[in-house]
Amino acid sequence: MTNPIQIKNLLLGSGIPKICVPLTAASSKELYTQAREAASAGADLIEWRVDFFEALDQPQKIVETLDSLADILGQIPLLFTIRTKAEGGNRPFTTKDYVNLNLLAANTGKTDLVDVEVFGCEEEKKALIRSLKEAGAVVVGSSHDFEKTDDKDTLLKRFCAIEESGADILKMAVMPHEFEDTAALMQATSIMAKEYTDKPLISMAMGNVGAISRISGENFGSCVTFGTVGEASAPGQFPIRELRMMMEALHEKNRE
């Protein structure tokens, strides 16, 4: 059984999956506009995709932007995410820069959650996760495959490896080529939730083939889905209002 995590006014791991809206603007000014729009649209959680930010070489600018985003969002939790090129992000990062930028964000106290790509330089990532948790951040341990979907057993092993990293929330995203791929991810998530961990899980299959996974997380154990207000950050994301309507309709059906 999932042990929910309370972050500000948000309870992750219980009830209808929460909707996270990514911010992908290059400038601080555009980010603030996106944040206000996402908050107004009813986002439960906001993700700052920092790999799109134009001032990554200016630590003070990152700190100032985090401070302003936190003020705009109030009680809406903020997820700080550097998505590397290797996992579908906007640019490559050295392990040193990746670690330092994530620690910079956590130490401001202005970001509630930090995403860490668990695979690649695993020992450095485990050390990073420990440091982030010591700084008070909730850690989302993640894995993204924008090319394929492994079989169910391999996906389950990857979930277990993410759990062993020490992350608080376990996330996996894959690219399906046929419905059976989407089913494999949903099955792996369900088995993981029932048999291997009490931590909240996030999983999704991207693109049109995986669209069902973005609305049916309550049925197979995923506690967060990603929606859009404007441009999508990954293939297959729905606009937030449509996404909430579909999930609430499915929730009502589950109660019948």
Protein Blocks (a to p, Z undefined) as FASTA:
>chain_A
ZZdddehjbcehiajdddddddfbfbfklmmmmmmmmmmnopabdcddfklpmklmlmkl
mmmmmmmmmmmnomaccddddddfknopabdcdfklmmmmmmmmmmnopafbdcddfbgj
kllmmmmmmmmmmnopacddddddfkbccdfklmmmmmmmmmmnopabdcdddddfbfkl
mmmmmmmmmmmmmmmoccdcddddehjklmmmmmmmmmnopabdcddehjafbehiacfk
lmmmmmmmmmmmmmZZ
